[in-house]
Structures are given as structure tokens and as C-alpha cells.
Amino acid sequence: MLLAAAMSSAPGLRPMIALFPVGSVVKPMVDVSTEFEVVPAKKAYEDIIQEAAKTYNIDPALIRAVMQAESAFHPYVVSRAGAEGLMQLMPDLADEMGVTDSFDPRENIMGGARYLKQLLDQHNGNIALTLASYNAGPGNVKRYGGVPPFKETRTYVKKIKAILKRDQPAD
């Protein structure tokens, strides 16, 4: 017998195992003549980013910048605190935003964009306060009357604002 195994990149899924009799011919199930185009991570989710931006009436550059800072566009990343996916949603927040699978790129981006829109509305469009709330929580922004004095949060706000500035189209 010949043992073949395939690993899944999805978290929590077990490897698939198949036994084949020695000497049997196994036909490939995928046409390997198909050509695939490599898409940079930053552009891989562009259709979903545009959909979320249109749905929630927010700048797609803001969604993209948050994704870059939060996960570097890796859909399966989990932080030490337990935040999950592209936009690093905590499980309770994901539930609140209607996200059932934080590792599904579309659900995660739509949920993160919905939350960004809520924060933008709460802070009257103030990007710094929105980002501080996204990172440290709206309660901390309220408690400190602005961007909290946490080094991580201040660095986070500066980083995303720098990404936004760097990526804005030239006039």
C-alpha cells in the first residue's frame, strides 16, 4: 500500500489521508496546466475591501491600512490576546459584528469595516480617535479623553496614519 497525505492550511482541519494499492494508477484531480497569477498580499482582498468600503461608506485605504497593521494580510493570524484574522477581531466583537468565521476573509473584512464605521461615527470622523479605539477600545479613549497614553496604541495610530499618507494617490 502507498500512503498519501495532504495538509490543509486551514486551522483546525486534520490532514487528509488516502491508501492506494501498490501499482495502481492515480489520476490527478487538478489540471496542472492551468496558469495562476501571483497576486501581492496587499491586493489579494481588493474586491472585498472595495465592497466593504462601499457598504459602510468608508475609505478603502483605511480598511487596507488596518489590515496591513493588524495582520500583514495573513487571514489565519491569531494574536496573543486572541484576536483573529485579517482585521484581528476579538471573538466577542466578531459575534457583535455578525462574523461567524473570523478566518473567512470576506466575513472578517466586512465585520472589521462595520466596526471601523461605528468608531468613525462615534468619533465624528476623527481618524486618530477611531484607530485608538480600534486598538485600545473605545472605553480607554473615553477614559483618557483622547488617544490613551499606551505606547502600543500611540505607535499603532502613528503606523496606520503613515501607511495612509504613504499610500494616498499622487495629485
Backbone as CSV, one residue per row, in Angstrom:
resi,resn,N_x,N_y,N_z,CA_x,CA_y,CA_z,C_x,C_y,C_z
1,MET,0.835,-1.188,0.000,0.000,0.000,0.000,0.877,1.249,0.000
2,LEU,0.409,2.255,-0.660,1.063,3.555,-0.714,0.225,4.515,0.107
3,LEU,0.873,5.265,0.989,0.168,6.206,1.843,0.386,7.616,1.299
4,ALA,-0.683,8.352,1.131,-0.582,9.739,0.667,-1.317,10.617,1.661
5,ALA,-0.731,11.774,1.960,-1.369,12.698,2.895,-1.299,14.100,2.328
6,ALA,-2.324,14.863,2.598,-2.349,16.269,2.181,-2.704,17.098,3.405
7,MET,-1.944,18.140,3.647,-2.189,19.007,4.798,-3.034,20.198,4.351
8,SER,-3.911,20.602,5.207,-4.732,21.777,4.952,-4.099,22.971,5.634
9,SER,-4.182,24.145,5.017,-3.671,25.363,5.646,-4.700,25.976,6.590
10,ALA,-5.916,25.439,6.564,-6.954,25.981,7.439,-6.749,25.463,8.852
11,PRO,-6.861,26.346,9.849,-6.661,25.905,11.220,-7.732,24.916,11.651
12,GLY,-7.317,23.945,12.426,-8.281,23.013,12.987,-8.675,21.862,12.083
13,LEU,-8.219,21.852,10.841,-8.578,20.760,9.948,-7.493,19.693,9.986
14,ARG,-7.908,18.442,10.005,-6.957,17.330,10.055,-6.445,17.042,8.654
15,PRO,-5.248,16.414,8.578,-4.749,16.047,7.248,-5.658,14.997,6.615
16,MET,-5.737,15.031,5.303,-6.495,14.022,4.580,-5.523,12.892,4.245
17,ILE,-5.930,11.660,4.471,-5.058,10.511,4.223,-5.793,9.555,3.291
18,ALA,-5.048,8.993,2.345,-5.629,8.021,1.420,-4.668,6.861,1.254
19,LEU,-5.201,5.660,1.134,-4.401,4.465,0.880,-4.652,4.016,-0.546
20,PHE,-3.574,3.748,-1.270,-3.679,3.296,-2.646,-2.945,1.969,-2.781
21,PRO,-3.527,1.027,-3.488,-2.814,-0.244,-3.713,-1.549,0.019,-4.525
22,VAL,-0.462,-0.714,-4.178,0.797,-0.555,-4.902,0.558,-0.905,-6.365
23,GLY,1.105,-0.096,-7.245,0.983,-0.333,-8.673,-0.262,0.270,-9.283
24,SER,-1.147,0.822,-8.476,-2.358,1.414,-9.041,-2.015,2.769,-9.663
25,VAL,-2.786,3.157,-10.618,-2.582,4.433,-11.275,-3.610,5.419,-10.706
26,VAL,-3.108,6.521,-10.198,-3.986,7.543,-9.643,-3.963,8.737,-10.585
27,LYS,-5.128,9.098,-11.084,-5.212,10.232,-11.994,-5.314,11.528,-11.194
28,PRO,-4.575,12.550,-11.601,-4.656,13.825,-10.880,-6.053,14.421,-10.994
29,MET,-6.479,15.070,-9.916,-7.810,15.675,-9.902,-7.748,17.155,-10.266
30,VAL,-6.556,17.681,-10.424,-6.393,19.085,-10.750,-5.641,19.178,-12.068
31,ASP,-6.099,20.014,-12.939,-5.419,20.236,-14.205,-4.216,21.124,-13.932
32,VAL,-3.020,20.545,-13.942,-1.828,21.305,-13.607,-1.352,22.206,-14.737
33,SER,-2.043,22.173,-15.863,-1.668,23.061,-16.956,-2.254,24.461,-16.765
34,THR,-3.137,24.594,-15.786,-3.738,25.891,-15.512,-2.666,26.851,-15.005
35,GLU,-2.677,28.051,-15.524,-1.720,29.052,-15.066,-2.374,29.933,-14.017
36,PHE,-1.610,30.224,-12.970,-2.085,31.090,-11.904,-1.208,32.322,-11.844
37,GLU,-1.825,33.426,-11.529,-1.087,34.679,-11.412,-0.864,34.964,-9.929
38,VAL,0.373,35.275,-9.591,0.684,35.624,-8.212,0.174,37.034,-7.943
39,VAL,-0.591,37.167,-6.872,-1.155,38.456,-6.504,-0.503,38.883,-5.191
40,PRO,0.051,40.084,-5.137,0.633,40.543,-3.874,-0.427,40.550,-2.775
41,ALA,-0.015,40.218,-1.552,-0.945,40.139,-0.422,-1.781,41.403,-0.297
42,LYS,-1.162,42.536,-0.524,-1.840,43.824,-0.378,-3.025,43.972,-1.337
43,LYS,-2.988,43.225,-2.461,-4.055,43.337,-3.460,-4.984,42.124,-3.485
44,ALA,-4.652,41.091,-2.706,-5.401,39.834,-2.750,-6.858,39.981,-2.347
45,TYR,-7.145,40.928,-1.476,-8.503,41.080,-0.955,-9.175,42.356,-1.446
46,GLU,-8.672,42.910,-2.534,-9.133,44.218,-3.002,-10.627,44.254,-3.311
47,ASP,-11.164,43.203,-3.912,-12.603,43.183,-4.222,-13.442,43.272,-2.949
48,ILE,-13.017,42.541,-1.915,-13.760,42.550,-0.652,-13.603,43.908,0.034
49,ILE,-12.398,44.461,-0.017,-12.148,45.782,0.581,-13.052,46.829,-0.075
50,GLN,-13.144,46.798,-1.392,-13.985,47.760,-2.113,-15.462,47.561,-1.758
51,GLU,-15.887,46.312,-1.648,-17.283,46.024,-1.266,-17.575,46.574,0.135
52,ALA,-16.665,46.320,1.070,-16.859,46.795,2.452,-16.859,48.319,2.505
53,ALA,-15.953,48.940,1.755,-15.878,50.406,1.734,-17.176,51.005,1.203
54,LYS,-17.707,50.397,0.164,-18.966,50.886,-0.414,-20.133,50.631,0.538
55,THR,-20.175,49.445,1.122,-21.265,49.081,2.036,-21.322,50.017,3.235
56,TYR,-20.155,50.329,3.813,-20.119,51.121,5.045,-19.696,52.574,4.823
57,ASN,-19.534,52.953,3.553,-19.190,54.322,3.200,-17.941,54.816,3.944
58,ILE,-16.873,54.029,3.840,-15.589,54.430,4.415,-14.494,54.282,3.366
59,ASP,-13.387,54.938,3.593,-12.261,54.936,2.662,-11.635,53.540,2.608
60,PRO,-11.548,52.948,1.416,-10.920,51.628,1.315,-9.463,51.645,1.788
61,ALA,-8.805,52.780,1.670,-7.411,52.879,2.135,-7.321,52.667,3.641
62,LEU,-8.343,53.096,4.370,-8.351,52.892,5.820,-8.473,51.404,6.149
63,ILE,-9.360,50.721,5.468,-9.516,49.270,5.682,-8.203,48.565,5.371
64,ARG,-7.620,48.895,4.221,-6.360,48.279,3.788,-5.246,48.536,4.799
65,ALA,-5.143,49.764,5.299,-4.086,50.123,6.249,-4.262,49.379,7.573
66,VAL,-5.506,49.247,8.028,-5.762,48.498,9.264,-5.377,47.033,9.059
67,MET,-5.746,46.473,7.921,-5.377,45.081,7.628,-3.863,44.904,7.623
68,GLN,-3.156,45.848,7.012,-1.700,45.749,6.941,-1.094,45.792,8.345
69,ALA,-1.556,46.721,9.169,-1.010,46.864,10.516,-1.417,45.698,11.423
70,GLU,-2.635,45.225,11.275,-3.146,44.190,12.170,-2.634,42.795,11.847
71,SER,-2.578,42.440,10.565,-2.278,41.046,10.206,-1.266,40.876,9.083
72,ALA,-0.796,41.974,8.507,0.077,41.906,7.328,-0.588,41.057,6.232
73,PHE,-1.929,41.134,6.168,-2.736,40.451,5.158,-2.710,38.921,5.278
74,HIS,-2.458,38.395,6.470,-2.494,36.946,6.713,-3.838,36.590,7.341
75,PRO,-4.680,35.827,6.644,-6.041,35.577,7.116,-6.149,34.656,8.330
76,TYR,-5.113,33.885,8.640,-5.203,32.924,9.743,-4.433,33.344,10.981
77,VAL,-3.977,34.577,11.049,-3.185,35.025,12.186,-4.070,35.168,13.430
78,VAL,-3.494,34.782,14.582,-4.160,34.925,15.875,-3.174,35.612,16.813
79,SER,-3.605,36.689,17.452,-2.723,37.422,18.364,-2.644,36.711,19.718
80,ARG,-1.688,37.131,20.530,-1.571,36.590,21.888,-2.845,36.852,22.684
81,ALA,-3.514,37.948,22.392,-4.755,38.301,23.106,-5.966,37.517,22.596
82,GLY,-5.817,36.856,21.435,-6.909,36.067,20.874,-7.640,36.704,19.707
83,ALA,-7.154,37.866,19.236,-7.766,38.496,18.065,-7.458,37.649,16.831
84,GLU,-8.438,37.566,15.918,-8.322,36.624,14.809,-8.507,37.268,13.440
85,GLY,-7.768,36.737,12.472,-7.989,37.056,11.079,-7.377,38.356,10.596
86,LEU,-7.743,38.716,9.395,-7.165,39.857,8.686,-7.266,41.167,9.451
87,MET,-8.411,41.398,10.081,-8.617,42.665,10.792,-8.536,42.488,12.304
88,GLN,-8.075,41.293,12.724,-7.819,40.994,14.132,-9.005,41.302,15.032
89,LEU,-10.088,40.592,14.794,-11.300,40.765,15.574,-11.270,39.848,16.790
90,MET,-11.545,40.412,17.962,-11.704,39.593,19.162,-13.012,38.809,19.005
91,PRO,-13.073,37.591,19.547,-14.273,36.761,19.348,-15.586,37.444,19.742
92,ASP,-15.631,38.151,20.861,-16.877,38.818,21.261,-17.260,39.921,20.276
93,LEU,-16.267,40.667,19.798,-16.541,41.716,18.814,-16.998,41.090,17.501
94,ALA,-16.344,39.995,17.099,-16.745,39.307,15.863,-18.217,38.903,15.949
95,ASP,-18.613,38.345,17.095,-20.023,37.971,17.281,-20.928,39.192,17.149
96,GLU,-20.520,40.279,17.792,-21.311,41.516,17.761,-21.461,42.056,16.335
97,MET,-20.421,41.869,15.520,-20.429,42.366,14.139,-21.039,41.357,13.166
98,GLY,-21.533,40.231,13.685,-22.181,39.236,12.832,-21.222,38.312,12.114
99,VAL,-19.980,38.244,12.573,-18.973,37.386,11.947,-19.050,36.006,12.592
100,THR,-19.295,34.969,11.788,-19.353,33.614,12.325,-18.040,32.864,12.137
101,ASP,-17.224,33.291,11.170,-15.928,32.660,10.920,-14.883,33.758,10.704
102,SER,-14.125,34.062,11.744,-13.125,35.140,11.662,-12.010,34.837,10.680
103,PHE,-11.869,33.569,10.279,-10.820,33.207,9.334,-11.307,33.242,7.886
104,ASP,-12.566,33.556,7.681,-13.103,33.765,6.337,-12.807,35.218,5.968
105,PRO,-11.976,35.450,4.956,-11.578,36.823,4.634,-12.744,37.788,4.441
106,ARG,-13.774,37.378,3.724,-14.889,38.287,3.481,-15.604,38.640,4.777
107,GLU,-15.911,37.645,5.593,-16.594,37.918,6.859,-15.755,38.818,7.753
108,ASN,-14.460,38.538,7.831,-13.581,39.303,8.708,-13.472,40.762,8.248
109,ILE,-13.268,40.956,6.961,-13.139,42.316,6.433,-14.454,43.082,6.598
110,MET,-15.567,42.434,6.281,-16.862,43.116,6.422,-17.126,43.459,7.890
111,GLY,-16.821,42.543,8.803,-17.012,42.808,10.226,-16.102,43.912,10.735
112,GLY,-14.825,43.879,10.308,-13.881,44.920,10.718,-14.261,46.279,10.160
113,ALA,-14.726,46.303,8.918,-15.149,47.572,8.309,-16.395,48.118,9.002
114,ARG,-17.304,47.230,9.353,-18.508,47.657,10.075,-18.120,48.304,11.405
115,TYR,-17.163,47.702,12.103,-16.704,48.246,13.381,-15.988,49.586,13.177
116,LEU,-15.148,49.663,12.148,-14.480,50.945,11.841,-15.519,52.034,11.595
117,LYS,-16.573,51.713,10.859,-17.628,52.698,10.581,-18.296,53.154,11.873
118,GLN,-18.578,52.229,12.763,-19.175,52.595,14.054,-18.255,53.543,14.822
119,LEU,-16.953,53.223,14.829,-15.992,54.062,15.553,-15.834,55.425,14.888
120,LEU,-15.796,55.455,13.560,-15.720,56.735,12.842,-16.922,57.611,13.187
121,ASP,-18.107,57.020,13.198,-19.318,57.774,13.549,-19.253,58.264,14.995
122,GLN,-18.815,57.397,15.871,-18.719,57.747,17.295,-17.744,58.905,17.530
123,HIS,-16.672,58.957,16.714,-15.638,59.988,16.882,-15.718,61.077,15.814
124,ASN,-16.887,61.216,15.193,-17.134,62.270,14.197,-16.071,62.312,13.099
125,GLY,-15.658,61.137,12.634,-14.700,61.053,11.535,-13.247,61.245,11.928
126,ASN,-12.957,61.421,13.213,-11.576,61.616,13.666,-10.818,60.294,13.547
127,ILE,-9.873,60.250,12.608,-9.125,59.023,12.320,-8.297,58.579,13.518
128,ALA,-7.593,59.490,14.164,-6.727,59.121,15.295,-7.541,58.483,16.419
129,LEU,-8.681,59.073,16.747,-9.507,58.510,17.817,-10.139,57.178,17.394
130,THR,-10.500,57.079,16.126,-11.050,55.827,15.597,-10.018,54.712,15.712
131,LEU,-8.796,54.998,15.283,-7.742,53.983,15.341,-7.386,53.632,16.781
132,ALA,-7.336,54.617,17.654,-7.048,54.362,19.067,-8.135,53.473,19.669
133,SER,-9.389,53.730,19.309,-10.498,52.906,19.799,-10.410,51.494,19.253
134,TYR,-10.032,51.365,17.990,-9.906,50.040,17.374,-8.831,49.236,18.106
135,ASN,-7.761,49.898,18.500,-6.639,49.222,19.133,-6.823,49.021,20.637
136,ALA,-7.189,50.069,21.353,-7.233,50.024,22.817,-8.641,49.906,23.377
137,GLY,-9.630,50.058,22.511,-11.017,50.001,22.953,-11.584,51.389,23.174
138,PRO,-12.853,51.581,22.819,-13.478,52.890,22.976,-13.519,53.360,24.435
139,GLY,-13.592,52.422,25.363,-13.616,52.796,26.781,-12.349,53.498,27.212
140,ASN,-11.206,53.052,26.708,-9.936,53.700,27.054,-9.826,55.082,26.426
141,VAL,-10.326,55.232,25.207,-10.298,56.547,24.558,-11.175,57.523,25.344
142,LYS,-12.326,57.047,25.783,-13.220,57.894,26.580,-12.576,58.232,27.932
143,ARG,-12.002,57.226,28.585,-11.395,57.408,29.904,-10.278,58.456,29.881
144,TYR,-9.473,58.446,28.811,-8.341,59.370,28.725,-8.673,60.642,27.953
145,GLY,-9.860,60.736,27.419,-10.258,61.938,26.694,-9.491,62.134,25.401
146,GLY,-9.062,61.056,24.792,-8.296,61.111,23.544,-7.495,59.830,23.389
147,VAL,-6.444,59.896,22.583,-5.603,58.720,22.385,-4.965,58.366,23.729
148,PRO,-5.170,57.139,24.218,-4.609,56.756,25.512,-3.076,56.821,25.512
149,PRO,-2.479,56.936,26.683,-1.018,57.063,26.761,-0.266,55.745,26.588
150,PHE,-0.945,54.710,26.136,-0.293,53.417,25.949,0.656,53.483,24.758
151,LYS,1.880,53.028,24.964,2.883,53.065,23.888,2.387,52.289,22.661
152,GLU,1.819,51.111,22.888,1.338,50.299,21.768,0.299,51.052,20.945
153,THR,-0.635,51.700,21.624,-1.712,52.409,20.924,-1.183,53.622,20.177
154,ARG,-0.314,54.387,20.804,0.260,55.555,20.123,1.066,55.137,18.899
155,THR,1.825,54.058,19.022,2.601,53.533,17.892,1.666,53.048,16.781
156,TYR,0.600,52.383,17.165,-0.389,51.868,16.224,-1.015,53.005,15.408
157,VAL,-1.451,54.045,16.084,-2.072,55.185,15.403,-1.074,55.815,14.431
158,LYS,0.155,56.039,14.875,1.177,56.631,14.002,1.462,55.743,12.794
159,LYS,1.550,54.443,13.035,1.853,53.500,11.953,0.771,53.542,10.875
160,ILE,-0.483,53.481,11.280,-1.561,53.463,10.280,-1.670,54.809,9.572
161,LYS,-1.494,55.889,10.289,-1.537,57.198,9.627,-0.397,57.324,8.611
162,ALA,0.767,56.754,8.938,1.896,56.769,7.989,1.582,55.921,6.759
163,ILE,0.946,54.774,6.952,0.548,53.924,5.820,-0.442,54.673,4.937
164,LEU,-1.413,55.326,5.551,-2.406,56.089,4.786,-1.748,57.206,3.984
165,LYS,-0.823,57.904,4.621,-0.137,59.000,3.935,0.711,58.475,2.779
166,ARG,1.430,57.380,3.019,2.311,56.806,2.006,1.514,56.275,0.812
167,ASP,0.347,55.699,1.075,-0.420,55.040,0.016,-1.438,55.943,-0.674
168,GLN,-1.552,57.213,-0.262,-2.530,58.063,-0.924,-2.045,58.399,-2.336
169,PRO,-2.985,58.447,-3.284,-2.604,58.698,-4.673,-1.981,60.087,-4.848
170,ALA,-1.030,60.134,-5.752,-0.378,61.420,-6.053,-1.339,62.290,-6.843
171,ASP,-1.346,63.570,-6.528,-2.238,64.508,-7.250,-1.611,64.998,-8.519
